[in-house]
Amino acid sequence: MREVGSIVTELTGRIIRRGDPGYPEARKNFNLYYSKFPEAIVFCEEEKDVLNALKYVRESKVPFRVRSGRHSYQNFSLLDNGIVIDISELNAIKVDTSKDIAVIKAGCELGNVYQTLWQHGRTLPSGIHSSAGSTIPAGTQSSVGIAGLTLGGGIGYLSRVFGLTCDNLLNVRIAVPKGKDDVKVLEANSRKNSELFWACCGGGGGNFGIVTEFTFRIHPIKNVSIFQAEWDFDQLETAFDSWQHWAPFADRRLTSSIELKAKSENTIQALGQFLGSKDELKKLIRPLVKNTSPRKVQVTTIPFNQAVNFFNNPAGNIPSYFKRSGAYIYKPLPNEGIKIMKRFLENAPNENAAIWQQSLAGAVQDKAPSETAYYHRNALIAQEYNTRWTKDEVASRNVQWVYSLRKHLTPYTRGNYVNWPDILIRDWPRTYYGDNFDQLRKVKTKVDPMNVFRFKQSIPPFSN
């Protein structure tokens, strides 16, 4: 894609252009609702491909987006015309168990990260007996990209014991603009380019540059205990109230979630992972179930890699039409807030509509809101509103359901997780970043004063 008679840098890597046989699959993101059609997708296979692609779009003034795991809820990583710089083929992982660190290329999917950390000299080949493995606290869906997850903070079933994914980040390599048309790679950590490193710990993906590599602190882990409890829909108010007054305040070795499904599904389901024995976990969940009438309670101990598969939501790894949004719960919801959730689920647009919550606090609160760019440290619960559909004619009804649900719960909630972006949120800077937004703009002004990296809801420099 060299311009005739120009000195524009050539693109390198694997390039898929509009009209090529592999284009339909190459351009597809997990959210099919916001279809975009870029002119080309550049799959970067080495760091130099990232630099060449970034230099190319700067020199040729071509609009672009950066993509990793394809899970951007609003498809901010796609655009019409223009170029997508895709880093998913930067996927090598190096593990140093003597130092408990892992160097992970930014294109890795979470499932591959978990599998590699677990298998790296930590399990027997037979698979019959489980020895120790290593992990980082991260998310649940196996196809999520490690880059977007980390840069937005990183919530998962180890958050309450080891903190967010970004809390275990030690170093990043990131390609950033330099001057008018050039680019450069920076190392950022707590000592070098520390302000940029701070911004990479919860400031969201695609705002400051293209991360090519992460270095993480990893944690030895053996077997874990997990639980599953289910209630009928008519138990929603009692079950959720019991869970919200228990989950964020339980032993920090236990992280749990609860999903309130549409009435037609007749299921309220709580799941949890505990770094301890099955007998300990049975005692810990007594306050959750003693005042309710669950139809099922299961507790077991399994190897951590099996727990990863247990919590992985297969539906989240399949492209579909969906709308999602979210908020944080800083104080337990009053009865009126719980009734609102029940009422919306009684009038859900389809059986795939749900409200999902995960317990926070614990190690997440060990850092102050200003210590990293991830602001919502003091929240007790992260709450996500989900719906999925298959026919175009019902799209508006589904989107409106999520919008109205979030609006009606706003008196009882605060903010939203930047990795659950919602284009319908007007005051998104304070919603995602709270009091950290001005500092993020300062970092943006220093690193990207010309606003090279921009999309809807991207952080602007002060000059813009």
Secondary structure, 3 states (H helix, E strand, C coil): CCCCCCCCCCCCCEEEECCCCCHHHHHCCCECCCCCCEEEEEECCCHHHHHHHHHHHHHHCCCEEEECCCCCCCCCCCCCEEEEEECCCCCCEEEECCCCEEEEECCCEHHHHHHHHHHCCCCCCCCCCCCCEEECCCCCCCCCEHHHHHHCCCCCCCHHHHCCHHHHEEEEEEEEEECCCEEEEEEECCCCCHHHHHHHCCCCCCCCCEEEEEEEECEEECEEEEEEEEECHHHHHHHHHHHHCCHHHCCCCEEEEEEEECHHHCCEEEEEEECCCHHHHHHHCHHHHCCCCCCEEEEEEEEHHHHHHHHCCHHHHCCEEEEEEEEEECCCCCHHHHHHHHHHHHCCCCCCCEEEEEECCHHHHHCCCCCCCCCCCCCCEEEEEEEEECCHHHHHHHHHHHHHHHHHHHHHCECCCCCCCCCCCCCHHHHHHHHHHHHHHHHHHHHCCCCCCCCCCCCCCCCC
